[in-house]
Amino acid sequence: MACGLFKLNPYKGNREPIITMLKQLILPIFCLLLIVSQDSYSQSGIGNQYYSVQPVAGFQQTPAFIVIHKAGNIKRTIVPQVQLVFTGSEPELLSSSMDGQQGIVAWRTANGVSQDIGKLGSKSLVAQSYKIRNNQLEFTFPRQAEATVSLVVKFVPGQQAPVFELSLQAQQPGNFSLGFTGMPAVDSADLDFVYQPLTWSWKRFPSHFALTEEAYANTAAVFTNHHGYTEGLAVSLADIPYRYAVSAQWNNAGKQDNQFWKVFPSDGPKANSLFGMAIRNPAGKAQPIIYAPLPGTARAKLDKGEKHSLSLVYLLHPGDWQKGTDYLLSSIFHYRTERENARVSLNTTLDNMLAFAMNDEYSGWNETLKASNYQFDVPGTVKNVSALHPLSLAIVTGNDTILRRRALPMIEYVMSREKFLYTTSDTPHQAQQPSHLLKGPCVDIGELGALHTFTRGYTPAFSLEANRLFGKSRQLNMNTETGGGSWQDYLARYRMYRQATDLQKAIEGANVYLKQVYDHYSQTFFDSPGLRDKGAGFTTDYGYRIYDLFELYLETKKEEYLQAAVTGARQLLLWTRSNPAPPAGNIVVNKNNEVKGIFPGRRASAVEGSPFVPMDETTHLPQQEIPGWQTSLNGLIPEAPNTYMFGPVMLAHHAAWLLRLAHYSGDTLLRNAAYNAIIGRYANFPGYYFTSLHTNVYQQADYPMHPFREVKYNAIFYNHVWPHLTLLVDFLVSDFYYRSKGKIDFPGTYAPGYAFLTSQVYGANKGTVMGNKDVQLWLPTNALQANGIAFNYLMGHNEQDVFIAFANTTQRHVTEQITLNKQVIPWLAGKSYPVVVYDNNGNAKNGVMKNGRLTVTLPANGLNCIQIKGIYPKQEKVNTPTLSGRNRLIRYTANEDSTAAATAMIIQPNAQLAVCYVYCNKTEKDWKQCSLRYRVNNDSRWTTVTDTAYPFEFDWALHPGDVITFEVTAVKQDGSTISFPVQTINGEGRKFTLLGLGDSITEGGPNFFSYLFPLDSLLKQAGYQPEFIGPRRSVQNGDTLNHSGFSGKTAEFLAKQIDSIYTAFPADVVLLHSGHNHFNTEAPVAGIIKAQQAIIATIKKKNPNALILVAGVITSGKLPKYEYIPALDTAIKAMVDSLHDARIVFVDQQQGWDWPRYTIDDKVHPNRTGAGIIAANWFHALNAIQNKK
């Protein structure tokens, strides 16, 4: 190019041509420099198509820059301000708490302990100048003796939002941190939503300034929503290293003054969180602040000349917090489905886990106690979560062994134990407050209702016990309050009986709940009406009752419940790990061919606070390279904040619910989180808690197939095995429902479990597959083999055909060869079976299958379904026994000791099988042994079984139609014996007809309760078979009872009608409760007594053997109208006594009665509890007479 600008002058000594030549050269160069200078230094700002950033006018006087969100036309002013933290001596990093919540850090120095990082020694620095070049805004700060700091605002590829790059270079050795403190501050009163990991969310604004460490920052951001937009800071994923962030709590390891941590090795993991973040500044305003590194960690210790930098992404997005969260996760964190099947398909995992669950030695099953050992947390205890889990799996797999060896024993357990956690001793101060008593059931109303559904009503004990316990507050898991007539209980009872009033109660309760938490977000950790404990505990306690709301939506189709559930699910996404991002390539796992366990040993004592007993917790397995995504923990949530120092859990019940909500909402983030929680994680039961991104020990197919002390990497809770199996089935069913857009639909049954162990269970209802109705979900083990692992499958059958749907979990086009297992799906060699192949839109094409082989080709994330016609083996028809009116639940007391109770029930899971189960409530402190003598169908031979160890319980299988006669006896600790009355169960029992005679208190009403219904339950539980008769009928909770109660009528009215009533309904037992519907001014007592005498005389004339129970009527607060009732009751008792007839009995209904507590607002009619008290008084009187007889 130079030769094109000038030529060398051939004449030496003549300088003018040379000067001319230099002008020709320099002028273009100067112009070029001028252009570059103007582009670099006079540019007014930087930007992209989404945002613009520019310094404010008058920067020297008020240093700041403006960020504009172009589409939303939002303008925010930010100060280029940082805080430099420096301390020469290394402070001790501590784990702390704020507002009772974990995840906060503090520091111990010579001056004491503080959560304020600034008190370590800090300087607040504001930029003094800036320059713009290369689409970057670079700020310069005053020079400091400790370090040089810088701030660069820029745009980077793949990120829409501006990035704030903070850097420091140490000028002397020491411990450093640099915080960005220039974000706009907002009054907390103006906030519509707040987020500081892990727990400060909704409107739970922190009580003071404190930093959440990276180890607890599942979503590495702090933000608020106010004035119609979301604003905050997020740590750039590129700056978060792919390693497990260890909480500061691990710094306690080996400290002898810490009872729990002292046995952890002092040379083990130590805190390594990179950053800390806060949403409240020291002045009490809402302001996103992030510091890095954290003093007290290795990264914070710098020598002179060493550098540290961290990039923050500015979150500014219009709309509510849900739109802001969506932008944060999808655009800033690029949250996506990062997993696919890894070692095996999910179906193979399910098969492996079922084999493990049925292994009595390795699965921790305690056959004697009918539950799973719980020795990791509380040695000497056992625990079950839900009997629905094995019952459902027995049905959908067609495995009778699961039914007999797991489902039925667990049903017996939940029907008899007082709590989920049962202890073999009553030693005081045991951890998690177990129970040693048989005071069951130990499950929610929802579980009892679902068991009732699953057993087709064959087991009346489920509904009867649900009725008995309804409205009672209980403590089933630890000391967590449950029940008490919650709206969830009303929904559960509605599903049992389909009574419209119960659904209305559920709706009303849910509406009140949503007004408290949805219309007005929670501001503390104690104001959620879903909790009755001291505060939130498990992760699901911090948000909405998502699953319950969704269930209510399914029943009502009311959009507000779906929207609330989706809102709760989106908030749950903030709890779901989204960082660090796995690297694109391979990583090394199991370094040096070993993996250290999370815990230093195993517990030997159940006493609260007992430490681990040390053991060698090392697992030896080969070092290897695997894709980084396989160990990522993204998609998982904590069990609870107070256990999160041990990492998230893979007991991911939330995944299936997120998929269902993704189907209804179209929210792909919910889908991505669901897939990341489940797919490609393990080949068998993986245990609990995970604190490494560099091991795959828990992913091995044989990981749990060892004795308890030899499963070393993490915690093993055997009571989680069946819930985990259930969540996998729930996920599979929900995934195919989602992928098929609802065309593969198997309706589930709600299984509440406890804490967050809530699922849908399957098998009670048939579904629809690609337009084919009445398809039964069918997941037999080892049903087919594939030459690859990319596909998961779901199966079903009708009376002739088998349906197999396949889903590709990869981002690739995949073909697999499928072979049906002939032992499971019996195909004939050489025979051609017609098939219909459906794509995910339901489009069908015909084909043929031969020799049990299929070729399946699916696109990335694709789905298809194959219907194989005529291959399902024909099943023999089973005659369903007629069980109407049978006596199947008895609860009664001993002849010599009214505190000794026995309960007997018939448990019938299907039409072919039944079990008689009997248990007693006395413990080893009371009895040495207990014996049961029984016979079947009045056989002359009796069988005697003796139980010499508590719990005292008996069970045996029988044909559903067998009638059992039995007698319980026991030997007390003093050597004396007690006996129980001989009982008959599953037979005719003691029959009688019963006529309820009275007014509205007998009849019941739309807003109050009749005593007849709880009386019916009490009588049936005691082995009676009452038949309620009369000219009128009432309906309550789906039950219908006849009676002769006439609302608003008097005793005189009944006296006129009794001849015709009793002629038509000559009952064995008459209950007379009549005396209301007069005014005190009438002086009605004498007239009422005369009418009752006429009623009694008429009945006795027609049936001298009739048993007549006459009530002293309940008192009322409706005064002065009913001031006469106490005098009336005295007169009624005197009248009955004067008759001297053992078959006419006075019943004092004042026993236990308190009208202020037990009537509805009208102060007259009984509420549910009041009706139960009236019924109990009737029952005790009637039972005493019958037993005396």
Buried (B, 14 or more C-beta within 10 A) or exposed (E): EEEEEBEEBEEEEEEEBEEEBEEEEEEEEEEEEEEEEEEEEEBEBBBBEBBBBBBBEEBEEEBBBBBBBEEBEBEBEBBBBBBBBBBEEBBEBBBBBBBBBBBBBBBEBEEEEBBBBBBBBBBEBBBEBBEBEEBBBBBBBEEBEBBBBBBBBBBBEEBBBBBBBBBBBBBBEBBBBBBBBBBBBBEBEEBBBBBBBBBBBBBBBBEBBBBBBBBBBBBBBBBBBBEEBBBBBBBBBBBBEBEBBBBBBBBBBBEEEBEBBBBBEEEEBBBBBBBBBBBBBBEBBBBBBBBBBBBBBEBBBBEEEEEBBBBBBBBBBBBBBBBBBBBBBBBBBEBBBBBBBBBBBBBBBBBBBBBBBBEEEBBBBBEEBBBBBBBBBBBBBBBBBBBBBBBBBBBBBBBEEBBBBBBBBBBBBBBBBBBBBBBBBEEEEBBBBBBBBBBBBBBBBBBBBBBBBBBBBBBBBBBBBBBBBBBBEBBBBBEBEBBEBBBBBBBBBBBBBEBEBBBEBBBEBBBEBBEBBBEEBBBBBEBBBBBBBEBBBBBBBBBBBBBBBBBBBBBBEBEBBBBBBBBBBBBBBBBBBBBBBBBEEEBEBBEEEBBBBBBBBBBEBBBEEBBBEEEEBEBEBEEEEBBBBBBBBBBBBBBBBBBBBBBBBBBBBBBBBBBBBBBBBEBBBBBBBBBBBBBBBBBBBBBBBBBBBBBBBBBBBEBBBBEBEEBBBBBBBBBBBBBBBBBBBBBBBBBBBBBBEEBBBBBBBBBBBBBBBBBBBBBBEBBBBBEBEEBBBBBBBEBBEBEBBBBBBBBBBBEEBBBBBBBBBBEEEBEBEBEBBEEBBEBEEEEEBBBBBBBBEEEEEEBEBEBBEBEBEBBEBBBBBBBBBEBBEEEEEEEEBEBEEBBBBBBBBBEEBEEBBBBBBBBBBBBEBBBBBBBBBBBBEBBBBBBBBBBBEEEEEEEEBBBEEBBBBBBBEBEBEBBBBBBBBBBBEEEEEBBBBEBBBBBEBBEBBBBBBBBBBBBBBEEBBBBBBBBBBBBBBBBBBBBBBBBBEBBBBEBEBBBBBBBEBBBBBBBEBBBEBBEEBBBBBBBBBBBBBBEBEEEBBEBBBBBBBBBBEBBBEEBEEBBBBBBBBBBBEBEEBBBBBEEBBEBBBEBBEEBEEEBBBBBBBBEEBEBEEBBBEEBBBBBBBBBBBBBBBBBEBBBEBBEEE
